[in-house]
Amino acid sequence: MTKVAELTRPEVVRMWTIQDVSEFLGVPVKTLYDWRTKDYGPVGIRVGRYIRYEHEDVYAWVASQKRKAA
């Protein structure tokens, strides 16, 4: 199996960058950084000096916001 094939297996999913989450949610990157300081927003993971998000965590956070609004 090649490296590309290994990375495209269903169980191997690329984590989202803060820019990815910003685009997905339609909010500025700065807002996501501000939310992190206030323990708000989707859970991000620090990987070295970078913040990464698992897409399931972002979807779960959005779903929780929908429940709060109802």
C-alpha positions as CSV (number, residue, x, y, z in Angstrom):
1,M,0.0,0.0,0.0
2,T,1.3,3.5,-0.8
3,K,1.5,6.3,1.6
4,V,-1.3,8.2,-0.2
5,A,-3.5,5.1,0.0
6,E,-2.8,4.8,3.7
7,L,-3.9,8.4,4.3
8,T,-7.1,8.0,2.4
9,R,-8.4,4.9,4.3
10,P,-11.7,5.7,6.0
11,E,-10.2,5.4,9.5
12,V,-7.5,7.9,8.7
13,V,-9.0,11.4,8.5
14,R,-7.0,14.6,8.4
15,M,-7.6,17.0,11.3
16,W,-9.0,20.4,10.5
17,T,-6.9,23.5,10.8
18,I,-8.3,26.6,12.5
19,Q,-8.7,28.1,9.0
20,D,-10.8,25.0,8.0
21,V,-13.1,25.5,11.1
22,S,-13.3,29.2,10.4
23,E,-14.5,28.6,6.9
24,F,-16.9,25.8,8.0
25,L,-18.5,28.0,10.7
26,G,-18.3,31.2,8.8
27,V,-16.5,33.1,11.6
28,P,-13.1,34.8,11.5
29,V,-10.0,33.0,12.7
30,K,-9.6,35.6,15.4
31,T,-13.0,34.7,16.8
32,L,-12.0,31.1,17.2
33,Y,-8.9,32.2,19.1
34,D,-11.0,34.5,21.3
35,W,-13.4,31.6,22.0
36,R,-10.6,29.4,23.1
37,T,-9.6,31.9,25.7
38,K,-13.2,31.9,27.0
39,D,-13.6,28.0,26.9
40,Y,-16.2,28.4,24.2
41,G,-16.5,26.9,20.7
42,P,-15.5,23.5,19.4
43,V,-12.7,21.6,21.3
44,G,-9.3,22.2,19.7
45,I,-6.2,20.2,20.3
46,R,-2.8,21.8,20.5
47,V,-0.3,20.0,18.2
48,G,3.0,21.7,18.8
49,R,2.3,25.4,18.1
50,Y,-0.8,24.6,16.0
51,I,-4.4,24.1,16.9
52,R,-6.2,21.2,15.2
53,Y,-9.8,20.1,15.3
54,E,-11.4,16.7,14.9
55,H,-14.4,17.2,12.6
56,E,-16.6,15.1,14.9
57,D,-15.9,17.6,17.7
58,V,-16.9,20.5,15.5
59,Y,-20.1,18.8,14.4
60,A,-20.9,17.9,18.0
61,W,-20.4,21.5,19.1
62,V,-22.7,22.8,16.3
63,A,-25.3,20.2,17.3
64,S,-25.1,21.4,21.0
65,Q,-25.6,25.0,19.9
66,K,-28.8,23.9,18.0
67,R,-30.1,22.2,21.1
68,K,-29.4,25.4,23.2
69,A,-31.3,27.5,20.7
70,A,-34.4,25.3,20.7
